Amino acid sequence: MRSAAYWEKRSLDREQYARNLADEALRKKVFNAYTRAEQQIVADAKKIFDRYASTGGLTEAEAKQLLSTRESADILRTLRAELSAIADPDVRRKALNRLHAQAYGARIGRVDALRERIRAEMAKVADAQTRAIDDTLRKVIPDTYYRSIYDMQVGTGYAFDFSVLPERVIQGLVRRPYMGTHFSARVWADTQQVADTIYGILSKGLTSGMSVARMTRELMDATGGSRYAAARLIRTEANHAYNAAELEVDKAEGVERYRYIATLDSRTCDVCGRLDGKTFPVDEAETGVNFPPMHPNDRCTTAPDVDAKLLKNLKRRARDPVTGEEKLVPADTTWEQWRDGGVENNLTIKMGEGTIDPDGDNVVSGIVKMNSKYSEIVVPGATIQDAERVIFSLGHEVGVLCDKSGIVTARFEGTKHAVSAHPENEGDWVGKIFTHNHPGGRTFTTQDIVSFANARLYEVRVCTPKGTYYSLKQQSEEAHSGIGKTMQAEKVGTAPQAIQLLRERIEQDIYPKDYANTHPDWLYDLQGELVDRWLEANAEGFGFIYEKGVL
């Protein structure tokens, strides 16, 4: 039996990995957003200041007159367009509602314009921060879950069956509030408070004759405090999500007690120090009482209390039900080998029995082997269920063509971002089903939808590493019924014209012309969400049925 020190080290390594993901998101997304906002706000303030700098300074009366000058309300249209481009729907709604609540007429005071510009820039920061935290948690939770199972299998040597982490569980953990408040509310409150602080600094500086250099220093001090708060929040949320995923693993493995592990160094607080090494029942775990995080910026974690009873249970679960032999995991198995299925017999995942229900508690019954032998499983004669349960986790796209009953007839290999699959002859795919995976976790692309209509498929599907699927099918059994409905509604004479109309409508609705060239990163990042939104609103009108759920 492995020592307690082994399990503690494994747990601390996993917690550090989760913290590294949070720090990476801070560097690449959050802090970059702060820098852009700071530069834009300083530039806007400098424009006002520089207009009068040549006069040798402003009296207080002149400065107040300058700030009260009314300008064209074109800036409001610009701000509305920028706020409409915010990705997070909750942040976008709050920012637009606040702007709309102001009774600005055809002209807006310069002081109001400056205030709204600052608020808009900090709303963009809130958007970047909210998305960064959400993305980080969606990486931390499943990664922690499977790495913890890997550590248990390698540590015990038993390749026991375990359950796939359902998307509904990941969603629930992401949405679970820490200390009574969801992270999105904390982000919005903090960034808008900073916006008010920045406005106070700039308006005071302009009326008192403060130099741009000094105003910039004070602005940086204000945003510096906000940067620290952002770092503390994302690290705390990552620790919260990590430990919640660890608790899910404990329950899945049958662990009865966990050991509290504090990171012992000069920064360890008295609360965590007193809990270090103590064990608690898994079913009595309570965040902030006997389970981390105990406070913001907590680095603590837990480790399973592995005893003889647990080992006996895991050994039983590792027995092959057909041969009666124990499935073992070599002690030198690496995470990459385990994850990619390079080791025989150790990656059987037992999925819970039930029906496809995106809001329910169950996933489809069956057995999935997460290994590189998908090419031996996804072959003509296999079922579409077999195919999707294998390709959903692959790192490159694989397309699978099935007949109307869901039996595989062909497979197509693709790259990380695309799979090229076309019928050899016109009409070959009429009324059939085509499914493929999206390693990035998104719904359909515009090209997916157009290809579906053009090939006259009955249904096109996408499955993702999250264990979710998306489906687009004809409203009736008749192939091309959707395009037929479009031809009738839009009064176009041919199917190709209707398909071109479909493509143009999607692109016009999803990609605003004003942002097509200036915001390519925004468009790329949001494509999945925007297509999903568009299909929910428009699929029925084009004669299609749009569905999504859990594999």
C-alpha positions, 0 to 999 in steps of 0.5 A: 500500500502506498504511503500517505505522503504519496497521496499528499504529493499527488494532490498537491501536484494536481492543485498546483497544476490547477493554479498554473492554469489560472495564472496562465489565464491571468497572463494571456487574457485578464492582464492583457485586457487591463492593459488595453483598457488603461491605454484607451482611457489614458488616450481619451483623457489625453485628447481632452487635455492636449486641446488646451495644453498649449495655453499654459494650463486651465483655470478651474472655471475653464476646465469645468467649461471644457468638461461641460461642452456638449458633443455629438452623440456619435460616441454613444453609437460607437459605445453601443456597438462595442458593448454589443460585441461583449461575449458574456451575455450577462456582462453585455446585458448589464453594460447595455442596460446601464447605457440605455438608462441614461437619458442622453439626447442628440448631444452628450456632455464631454464629462458624460462621454468620458464617464461612459467611455471608462465604464465601457472599457472596464465592462470589456475587462469584466467580459475578458475576466468572466470568460477567463474564469469560466474557461479556466474552471471548465479546464480545471474540473474535468482535468482534475477529475481524470488526473485524480483517477489516473493517480489512484489507478497508478497508485493502487495498480488497479484499472477499476471502472469509473464514470465519465464526468457528465457535462451537467456536473461540470456545469453545476460546479462552474455555476456553484457560488463561492461564499454565496456569490457567483464569480461573475457578480464579483467581477462586475462589482469590482470592475465598475467600482474601479471605473468610478475611481478612474473617472474620479481621478481623471475629472479631478485631474482635469479640473485641478490642472494635474499633469497627464503623467501624474493622472496616468500614475494614479490611474495605474495605482487604481487598476493595480489594485483591481489587477490584484483582486482579479488574480485573487479571484481567479486563483480562489475560483480555480481552487474552489473548482479543483477541490469540488472536482476532487470531492466528486472523485472521492465519491466515485471511487468510494473514498469514505474519508479525506485528509486535509492538506495545507501548503505549509510555508511562511504564508500558511494561515493559522486556520489552515495550519490547524486543519493540516493532517486531520481527516473528515468524512467525505459526506460531511465535507463543507467548504469554509468549515473543514474543506478548502478553500477556507478563504480567498487565495487558499492553496489547500487541498485534500487527499483520499484516506486510502485504507484496506477497505477501499483497496479491496473495493477497487480491486473488485471493480478492476475485475473483468466481468467476462474473464474474471481477471484483474485489470492492472495498470503498470506503475510506470504508466505516464499521464499521457499514456493513460489519457491517450489509451496507450496501455492495454485494459486500463481505460474502460469507462463505465457510463451510467444508464439512462436516456439522453437528457441535457438537463437530466441526471443520466447519460447513455448506457454503454462502455467506452474505451478511450484509446487510440484504437478508434479506427478499429471501432468506427468501421462500417457496420458499427452504430452511430452511438459507438462512433460518437462515444469514441471520437468525441474525445479525439484531438483531431476531427473525424467524420462518420457517415451513417445510413438513416438507421444510424449504421456506419457506412464510411469514416473520414480523417481530418485535422484539428480544425476540419474534416473534408468529407464530400459525396462522390456523386450527387445524391449519394448522401441524400437522407443520410446522417453525418456526425463528426467531432469538434475538439474545441467543444463548439457547436456547428460552423457556418460551413457545417450548416451549409454542407448539411443543406447542400448534401441533402442530409437528413441529419448532421451532428457534432460531438464534443470533448465535454460529452455533449452533442448538437444535432440539426435535422430536417423537420420531415422525413423528406430529404431537403424539406428545410430548403424546400420550405426556405424556397417557398418562404423566400420565393426563390426558384432553385435549391442552390439559390436557397442554400446561398440565401441560407449562407448569406443570412447566417453570415449577415446575422452572425458577423456584423460588418463593422467588426468583420475586419477590426475584431477577427479574434472576437469573431473567432472566439465567439463563433460557437456561441453566436451560431448556437444562438442563431440556430436556436432563433432561426432553425425552425424558420428554415425548416430544421430542428436544432437539438443539443444534449449529453452523449 
